[in-house]
């Protein structure tokens, strides 16, 4: 049985004002940290965010970006 290789598309989401904000992958060559840095210019709360995942479903790898802003402890 031949091995089949397929590209997995990355998706990124984070919560803002209680709503999920989807972010497209700006460059598949970027590391997850580089994606956070790229989007932090538009969403400053992502400056100190952490990425959880990926959760792979089908041909998509989903990352949840969790911000630390406003959280103590």
C-alpha positions, 0 to 999 in steps of 0.5 A: 500500500503506497504512502499518501502525503497531504498538506495540512492547512493550519487555522488559528483562532482566539477569543476577543470580547467573548467571540472566536476570531478566526485567523488565516495562516499568513505563511505556511513556512512560519513557525507558530511563534512567527504567526503570533508575531505577525498578527500581534501588529493587528491584535496587540493582545496576541503579543503575550499569547500562547498557542495550544494545539494543534488539533488535527481534523481531516486536512486541518490543524487548528491552533487556539491562541490564548491571551494572557491580558487581564488574567492574574495569577 
